[in-house]
């Protein structure tokens, strides 16, 4: 495989996979991961690792009795642990002749369009230099308002940034089941998902393991965006034998865990829309009627105020908001052109009524969310 044929894989390794039963960073596992990544590089792949476990490593290094619950202590643990984690990656990957780098991100780095592009360019240049970036959330400086909240979302964002050919989540579960395997002995692994339906969302559980922050629902949210972006996405047990090598062999994404297949005809999603979909936390939600939903899903329309039935949360002109149907299903996400207060005043009125009202006339003169600033998930 020559440089022009090189493919990029983003692999996220969860805390529960990196840390052993005693809460210690598992160097043996890390060494095996480095071996697989070394082989992938020889096969022509460009790997990026999104890692968790900084806080877990810090808790161990500081000899804390349990995971802290206050923000300053969590940030302190992250600060100490990030050094431990980065050193371990550098040492184990160096044994395979691999140079690593540390890339720490928060939502603040991606909520701005310019910062988003700078992050993309930096990752691209590191790959050109034949470096394996080790990406993590900057938990030392993150607070709730700027946190990704889980590295599943961060992995999806990185995959979109570099237009990856595959995104893999290494977890402590085999993949997505049709029921909770901890409660049902009859639960079966779903090997392939072609669409994120309400039924698929219904089988997703809540919190993950005690050392991680993500659950299956966060993985499904990431999958929804990656599928429409045309990036295959796999959730699997990170300790399955040769998992990464198996998934990167043709056909890509098959053989281990659950494959969330890319759309047969991926949406034309620009980098700008990907930033809208994953780069910023939604500040609120708009609930739309069935007619507005059909227009968005099938008609390629912008969202007008007349289609909004409810407003959730508080947001300003220019914020990112979710668009939901009457059943609470997420249909789309976009950049809103009016505040929540304005939408609350204008909902329920026709375009003619809005235009005739001097206070509400601006809502009739432009879409609430323009199609060019809207990402549709169905």
Secondary structure, DSSP 8 states (H G I E B T S, - for coil): --GGG-EEEEEEE-HHHHB-TTS-B-HHHHHHHHHHHHHHHHTTEEEEEEE--HHHHHHHHTT-SS---SHHHHHHHHHHHHHHHHHHHHHHHHTTT--EEEEEE-THHHHSHHHHHHHHHHHHHHHHTT-EEEEEE-TTT--GGG--SSHHHHHHHHHHHTT-SEEEEEESS-S-BSS-TTT-TT--B--EESS--HHHHHT--S---TT-S--HHHHHHHHHHHHHHT-EEEEEETTSTTHHHHHTSSSTT-SSSEEE---TT-----HHHHIIIIIS---EEEEE-HHHHHHHHTS---B-GGGEEEEEE---TT-EEEEE-TT--EEEEEE-SS-HHHHHHHTT--HHHHHH-TTTHHHHHS-SB-GGGEEE--
